[in-house]
Amino acid sequence: MPVVITLIRRYLVARLALPLAGRAMGAAGRRLEASRGPGAVSSGLQKGSRLLSRRARRADDERG
C-alpha cells in the first residue's frame, strides 16, 4: 500500500504543484523586472519558470 501512495503523491506533484510553482516563479520574475529592471534574480526566476513549464509539458506528452 505505501508504494501506491508514493506513486499517487508523485503524480500529484508532477501534475499540480510543478505547473503552479512555474507560474508563480514567472509572475514574480516579471513583477520584479518591471519594478527594478532586468537583473540576475528576475532572470533566474523566469528561467526557472520556463524549466518547470517545459518539464510539466514533457510529462504530459509522455503520458499520452
SULGIFEN-V712169 format. One line per field, one symbol per residue. ss: DSSP state (H for helix, E for strand, C for the rest). phi: phi as a letter, one per 20 degrees, with the letter a starting at -180 (. if undefined). A space follows every 50 residues. Layout:
ss=???
phi=???
This chain:
ss=CHHHHHHHHHHHHHHHHHHHHHHHHHHHHHHHHHHHCCCHHHHHHHHHHH HHHHHHHHHHHHHC
phi=.fffffffffffffedffffffffffffffffffednfafffffffffff fffffffffffffq
